[in-house]
Amino acid sequence: MPDHHDRFLRKRDGEEARVTYTELFFDLIYAFAVTQLSHRLMHDLSALGVLQTLVLWFAVWLGWQYTCWVTNWFDPERPQVRLLVFSVMVVGMVMAACLPLAFGTRGLIFALSYVTIQVGRSLAVLVFLGGDHPLTANFRRITAWLAISGVWWIAGGLADGWPRLACWGVAVLCEYVSPMFGFALPLLGRSHSSDWRSAEGGHLAERCQALVILALGESVVVTGGTLSDIASWHVPAVIAFLVCFVGSVAMWWVYFDWGSRAGSHAIAQSREPGLMGAYFHYVHVILIAGIIGSAAADDLVILHPDARVGMQTALLLIGGPALYVVGNGLYKRAIHGWLPLSHWVGLGISVLIAPLAFHTDLLTTSVLTTLMMIVVAAWESVSRRHGQRTRNLSVE
């Protein structure tokens, strides 16, 4: 006879768990957070500003990732689970609103909001599970690690300057690294791969893909908004807008033309779908960081197309797309076992663009990085289709 606590869990009937509208609605706050981070990055390109934005991005990602795992196990169509997701949403909106001043006057509010999301959600899960469910021990360890990191988040919120950055860096490491060794703790033990086998891998892949499309979509919206805010449109700004839009299309093509379908298939066929889903999450934090950097670069290009390229803007203009290619390469390496040649070529082109950028302007550099992304997208698309035709002919 099934445990009454199982009523909160998704049914495992052999069918792939679908992504619900509740989950897609939840993702909207993270689209807002991506916009906040790209604007923050655009306005502070110092080494310290980039490092601060990176720490905040990890926080945003970890809040999404841990909630994603909860909705992988628990059914968002259940009223109690849905209310939990909505509660995380409202606190998440406060957290996202604090992002521009998280290293300023709103640091403590940001920290308290984040800890409320992470620890509060995990405590609610333990209530759903009860004391003797097979998943309970795993979530106790997760909750304990989130409580440990929460101390560092709040300590950072009470501090200022470099001490805040250091405390929050430790907090990020606690949450990002602890799953790698099974949330091991004295007395509580550690989780093993068998604890993750009940995870629905295809669902995890689709959740990552949904956030990528939202991040890309938000970058397109921001690009259009930047053009709209220019009082008097001039030819370089319009050309910059078109170049940035084509770049976004190429980024979409690199990820969604083949990688997304192959990812869903690979994770569904994996012997350890939960573990592969965890690896997908680790990779996507890099991939979406590239989207955030590229979106910030697009804003700068549209606003100042003829400005000379300096070290900071070069890192953003070239580093954002390159980071996106690296993230995609690692994602496809998890699927196929190797990093596609097209991605190596793209990274090589990025290296060649770097010295040229300092002798030109933002728009020209953006054109070059967009061409790099088009080469990667076209190369992979053509090679995959050629390979598919060859396999079909061999079968015939």
C-alpha positions as CSV (number, residue, x, y, z in Angstrom):
1,M,0.0,0.0,0.0
2,P,1.6,3.3,-1.1
3,D,2.6,5.9,1.6
4,H,0.1,8.7,1.9
5,H,3.1,11.1,1.4
6,D,3.5,9.8,-2.1
7,R,0.5,11.7,-3.2
8,F,2.7,14.8,-3.6
9,L,5.1,13.0,-5.9
10,R,5.0,12.8,-9.6
11,K,3.7,9.5,-10.9
12,R,6.4,7.3,-12.4
13,D,4.4,5.3,-15.0
14,G,7.1,5.0,-17.7
15,E,5.9,8.1,-19.5
16,E,8.2,11.1,-19.6
17,A,7.3,13.7,-17.1
18,R,6.0,16.8,-18.8
19,V,7.0,20.4,-18.0
20,T,3.9,22.0,-16.4
21,Y,2.6,25.6,-16.9
22,T,3.3,26.1,-13.2
23,E,7.0,25.5,-13.9
24,L,7.0,27.8,-16.9
25,F,5.3,30.5,-15.0
26,F,7.9,30.1,-12.2
27,D,10.7,30.6,-14.8
28,L,9.6,34.1,-15.6
29,I,11.1,35.5,-12.4
30,Y,14.5,34.1,-13.6
31,A,14.0,35.7,-17.0
32,F,13.7,39.0,-15.0
33,A,16.8,38.1,-13.0
34,V,18.8,37.5,-16.2
35,T,17.8,41.0,-17.4
36,Q,18.8,42.5,-14.0
37,L,22.2,40.8,-14.2
38,S,22.9,41.8,-17.8
39,H,22.1,45.5,-17.0
40,R,24.3,45.3,-13.8
41,L,27.2,43.9,-15.8
42,M,26.8,46.5,-18.5
43,H,27.1,49.3,-16.0
44,D,30.1,47.9,-14.1
45,L,32.7,46.2,-16.3
46,S,35.5,46.4,-13.7
47,A,37.1,43.2,-12.6
48,L,35.4,43.5,-9.3
49,G,32.0,44.2,-10.9
50,V,32.3,41.1,-13.2
51,L,33.2,39.0,-10.2
52,Q,30.3,40.3,-8.2
53,T,27.9,39.6,-11.1
54,L,29.3,36.1,-11.4
55,V,28.6,35.4,-7.8
56,L,25.1,36.7,-8.1
57,W,24.5,34.7,-11.2
58,F,25.5,31.5,-9.4
59,A,23.0,32.4,-6.6
60,V,20.2,33.0,-9.1
61,W,21.1,29.7,-10.9
62,L,21.3,27.7,-7.7
63,G,17.9,28.9,-6.6
64,W,16.4,27.9,-9.9
65,Q,18.3,24.6,-10.0
66,Y,17.3,23.3,-6.5
67,T,13.6,24.3,-7.2
68,C,13.9,22.4,-10.6
69,W,14.9,19.3,-8.7
70,V,12.0,19.6,-6.4
71,T,9.4,19.9,-9.2
72,N,11.1,17.0,-10.9
73,W,10.2,14.8,-7.9
74,F,7.0,16.5,-6.7
75,D,3.9,17.2,-8.8
76,P,3.3,20.9,-9.4
77,E,-0.3,20.1,-10.2
78,R,-0.9,19.3,-6.5
79,P,-2.2,22.4,-4.8
80,Q,0.3,22.2,-1.9
81,V,3.3,21.9,-4.3
82,R,1.9,24.7,-6.5
83,L,1.6,27.0,-3.5
84,L,5.1,26.2,-2.6
85,V,6.3,27.1,-6.1
86,F,4.3,30.4,-6.0
87,S,5.7,31.2,-2.6
88,V,9.2,30.8,-4.0
89,M,8.2,33.0,-6.9
90,V,7.2,36.0,-4.7
91,V,10.3,35.8,-2.6
92,G,12.3,35.3,-5.8
93,M,10.9,38.5,-7.2
94,V,12.2,40.4,-4.2
95,M,15.6,38.7,-4.6
96,A,15.8,39.6,-8.3
97,A,14.7,43.2,-7.5
98,C,17.7,43.4,-5.1
99,L,20.3,42.3,-7.7
100,P,21.4,45.7,-8.9
101,L,22.2,46.8,-5.3
102,A,23.0,43.4,-3.8
103,F,26.6,44.6,-3.1
104,G,25.3,47.9,-1.9
105,T,22.4,48.9,0.3
106,R,20.2,45.8,-0.4
107,G,22.7,43.1,0.5
108,L,21.0,41.9,3.6
109,I,17.6,41.9,1.9
110,F,19.0,39.9,-1.0
111,A,20.6,37.4,1.4
112,L,17.5,36.9,3.5
113,S,15.4,36.5,0.4
114,Y,17.7,33.9,-1.0
115,V,18.1,31.9,2.2
116,T,14.3,32.0,2.7
117,I,13.9,30.4,-0.8
118,Q,16.5,27.7,-0.3
119,V,16.0,26.6,3.3
120,G,12.2,27.3,3.3
121,R,11.6,25.2,0.2
122,S,13.6,22.3,1.5
123,L,11.8,22.4,4.9
124,A,8.5,22.3,3.1
125,V,9.7,19.2,1.1
126,L,10.6,17.4,4.3
127,V,7.0,18.1,5.6
128,F,5.7,16.7,2.3
129,L,7.8,13.5,2.6
130,G,7.4,12.7,6.3
131,G,10.0,11.0,8.4
132,D,10.4,7.6,6.8
133,H,10.2,8.2,3.1
134,P,13.1,6.9,1.0
135,L,13.8,10.5,-0.2
136,T,13.8,12.0,3.3
137,A,17.4,11.3,4.2
138,N,18.6,12.8,1.0
139,F,16.6,16.0,1.5
140,R,17.8,16.2,5.1
141,R,21.3,16.4,3.9
142,I,20.3,19.0,1.3
143,T,18.6,21.1,3.9
144,A,21.6,20.9,6.2
145,W,23.9,22.1,3.5
146,L,21.6,24.9,2.5
147,A,21.4,25.9,6.2
148,I,25.3,26.0,6.3
149,S,25.5,28.1,3.2
150,G,22.6,30.3,4.6
151,V,24.9,31.3,7.5
152,W,27.5,32.5,5.0
153,W,24.8,34.3,2.9
154,I,23.5,36.2,5.9
155,A,27.0,36.9,7.2
156,G,27.8,38.4,3.9
157,G,24.7,40.5,3.9
158,L,25.7,42.0,7.3
159,A,29.3,42.7,6.0
160,D,30.3,45.0,3.3
161,G,32.9,45.2,0.4
162,W,35.3,42.4,0.1
163,P,34.2,40.5,3.2
164,R,30.7,40.3,1.6
165,L,32.1,39.0,-1.6
166,A,34.2,36.4,0.3
167,C,31.3,35.2,2.4
168,W,29.0,34.9,-0.6
169,G,31.7,33.1,-2.5
170,V,32.0,30.5,0.2
171,A,28.1,30.2,0.2
172,V,28.1,29.5,-3.5
173,L,30.8,26.9,-3.2
174,C,28.8,25.1,-0.4
175,E,25.7,24.8,-2.6
176,Y,27.5,24.2,-6.0
177,V,30.1,21.6,-4.8
178,S,28.2,19.7,-2.1
179,P,26.1,17.6,-4.6
180,M,29.4,16.4,-6.1
181,F,30.2,14.4,-2.9
182,G,26.6,13.5,-2.1
183,F,25.9,16.2,0.4
184,A,28.0,14.3,2.9
185,L,27.8,15.3,6.5
186,P,28.7,13.7,9.9
187,L,25.8,11.8,11.4
188,L,23.7,12.3,8.2
189,G,25.9,10.3,5.9
190,R,26.0,10.9,2.2
191,S,23.7,10.4,-0.8
192,H,24.5,7.9,-3.5
193,S,23.7,7.5,-7.2
194,S,20.8,5.2,-6.3
195,D,19.1,8.2,-4.5
196,W,18.9,10.0,-7.8
197,R,17.7,7.2,-10.1
198,S,14.1,8.1,-9.5
199,A,14.7,11.5,-11.1
200,E,13.0,12.1,-14.5
201,G,16.0,12.9,-16.8
202,G,14.0,14.0,-19.8
203,H,12.1,16.5,-17.6
204,L,15.4,17.9,-16.3
205,A,16.7,18.4,-19.8
206,E,13.5,20.2,-20.9
207,R,13.7,22.5,-17.8
208,C,17.2,23.5,-18.8
209,Q,16.1,24.1,-22.4
210,A,13.1,26.2,-21.3
211,L,15.4,28.5,-19.3
212,V,17.8,28.8,-22.2
213,I,15.0,30.0,-24.5
214,L,13.8,32.4,-21.8
215,A,17.3,33.8,-21.4
216,L,17.7,34.2,-25.2
217,G,14.2,35.7,-25.5
218,E,14.9,38.1,-22.7
219,S,18.1,39.2,-24.4
220,V,16.2,39.9,-27.6
221,V,13.6,41.9,-25.7
222,V,16.4,44.0,-24.0
223,T,18.0,44.6,-27.4
224,G,14.7,45.9,-28.8
225,G,14.2,48.0,-25.7
226,T,17.6,49.5,-26.0
227,L,16.9,50.6,-29.6
228,S,13.5,51.9,-28.5
229,D,15.2,54.1,-25.8
230,I,17.4,55.9,-28.3
231,A,15.8,59.3,-28.9
232,S,17.1,59.7,-32.5
233,W,17.8,56.6,-34.5
234,H,20.9,56.7,-36.6
235,V,22.3,54.3,-39.2
236,P,25.0,52.8,-37.0
237,A,22.5,52.1,-34.1
238,V,20.1,50.4,-36.5
239,I,22.9,48.3,-38.1
240,A,24.1,47.4,-34.5
241,F,20.5,46.3,-33.6
242,L,20.3,44.0,-36.7
243,V,23.8,42.5,-36.0
244,C,22.8,41.8,-32.4
245,F,19.6,40.2,-33.5
246,V,21.3,38.0,-36.0
247,G,23.7,37.0,-33.3
248,S,20.9,36.0,-31.0
249,V,19.4,33.9,-33.8
250,A,22.7,32.2,-34.3
251,M,23.0,31.5,-30.6
252,W,19.5,29.9,-30.7
253,W,20.6,27.8,-33.7
254,V,23.8,26.5,-32.0
255,Y,21.8,25.2,-29.1
256,F,18.4,24.2,-30.4
257,D,19.0,23.0,-34.0
258,W,20.3,19.6,-32.8
259,G,21.6,19.8,-29.2
260,S,18.3,20.2,-27.4
261,R,16.7,17.1,-29.1
262,A,19.8,15.0,-28.7
263,G,20.1,16.1,-25.1
264,S,16.5,15.0,-24.3
265,H,17.1,11.6,-26.0
266,A,20.5,11.0,-24.4
267,I,19.3,11.7,-20.9
268,A,16.2,9.6,-21.4
269,Q,18.3,6.6,-22.6
270,S,20.9,7.0,-19.8
271,R,21.3,4.3,-17.2
272,E,21.7,7.2,-14.6
273,P,19.3,9.9,-15.9
274,G,19.3,11.7,-12.6
275,L,23.1,12.0,-12.6
276,M,23.2,13.1,-16.2
277,G,20.6,15.7,-15.4
278,A,22.8,17.0,-12.6
279,Y,25.7,17.2,-15.1
280,F,23.4,19.1,-17.5
281,H,22.7,21.6,-14.7
282,Y,26.4,22.1,-14.0
283,V,27.0,22.8,-17.7
284,H,24.1,25.2,-18.2
285,V,25.3,27.6,-15.6
286,I,28.2,28.3,-17.9
287,L,26.1,28.4,-21.1
288,I,23.5,30.9,-19.7
289,A,26.3,33.0,-18.2
290,G,27.5,33.4,-21.8
291,I,24.0,34.7,-22.8
292,I,24.0,37.2,-20.0
293,G,27.4,38.5,-21.1
294,S,26.3,38.6,-24.7
295,A,23.2,40.5,-23.8
296,A,25.2,43.1,-21.9
297,A,27.5,43.5,-24.9
298,D,24.6,43.9,-27.2
299,D,23.3,46.8,-25.1
300,L,26.7,48.6,-25.3
301,V,27.0,48.0,-29.1
302,I,23.6,49.5,-29.8
303,L,24.2,52.5,-27.5
304,H,27.8,53.2,-28.6
305,P,28.4,51.5,-31.9
306,D,31.4,53.7,-32.9
307,A,33.1,53.7,-29.4
308,R,36.6,52.3,-29.4
309,V,37.2,48.8,-27.9
310,G,39.0,48.7,-24.5
311,M,40.1,45.8,-22.4
312,Q,36.8,45.6,-20.5
313,T,34.5,45.9,-23.5
314,A,36.7,43.4,-25.4
315,L,36.3,40.8,-22.6
316,L,32.5,41.3,-22.8
317,L,32.1,41.4,-26.6
318,I,34.3,38.4,-27.2
319,G,34.1,36.6,-23.8
320,G,30.3,36.4,-23.7
321,P,29.9,34.5,-27.1
322,A,33.0,32.4,-26.4
323,L,31.7,31.4,-23.0
324,Y,28.4,30.4,-24.7
325,V,30.3,28.3,-27.2
326,V,32.2,26.6,-24.4
327,G,29.0,25.9,-22.5
328,N,27.4,24.4,-25.6
329,G,30.5,22.3,-26.3
330,L,30.5,20.8,-22.8
331,Y,26.7,20.2,-23.1
332,K,27.3,18.3,-26.4
333,R,30.3,16.5,-25.0
334,A,28.0,15.1,-22.3
335,I,25.6,13.9,-25.1
336,H,28.0,12.6,-27.7
337,G,31.3,12.0,-25.7
338,W,33.2,14.7,-27.6
339,L,33.4,18.4,-28.1
340,P,32.2,19.2,-31.7
341,L,34.9,20.4,-34.1
342,S,32.7,23.4,-35.0
343,H,33.0,24.6,-31.5
344,W,36.7,24.3,-31.5
345,V,36.8,26.4,-34.7
346,G,34.5,29.0,-33.1
347,L,36.9,29.3,-30.1
348,G,39.8,29.6,-32.5
349,I,38.1,32.4,-34.4
350,S,37.4,34.2,-31.0
351,V,41.1,34.1,-30.3
352,L,41.9,35.6,-33.7
353,I,39.3,38.3,-33.2
354,A,40.8,39.4,-29.8
355,P,43.9,41.3,-31.1
356,L,41.9,42.9,-33.9
357,A,39.2,44.3,-31.6
358,F,41.6,46.8,-30.0
359,H,42.1,48.5,-33.4
360,T,38.4,48.9,-34.2
361,D,35.0,49.9,-32.7
362,L,32.3,48.0,-30.8
363,L,30.1,47.5,-33.9
364,T,32.9,46.0,-36.0
365,T,33.8,43.6,-33.2
366,S,30.2,42.7,-32.7
367,V,30.0,41.9,-36.5
368,L,33.0,39.6,-36.1
369,T,31.7,37.7,-33.1
370,T,28.3,37.3,-34.8
371,L,30.1,35.9,-37.9
372,M,31.9,33.5,-35.5
373,M,28.6,32.3,-34.1
374,I,27.1,31.9,-37.6
375,V,30.1,29.7,-38.6
376,V,29.6,27.5,-35.6
377,A,25.9,27.2,-36.2
378,A,26.2,26.5,-39.9
379,W,29.1,24.1,-39.6
380,E,27.4,21.9,-37.0
381,S,24.1,22.0,-38.8
382,V,25.6,21.0,-42.1
383,S,27.8,18.3,-40.6
384,R,24.9,16.8,-38.5
385,R,22.6,16.7,-41.6
386,H,25.3,15.1,-43.7
387,G,25.9,12.5,-41.0
388,Q,22.2,11.8,-40.8
389,R,21.9,11.3,-44.5
390,T,24.9,9.0,-44.5
391,R,23.4,6.9,-41.7
392,N,20.1,6.7,-43.6
393,L,21.8,5.5,-46.8
394,S,23.8,2.9,-44.9
395,V,20.5,1.5,-43.4
396,E,18.9,1.4,-46.8
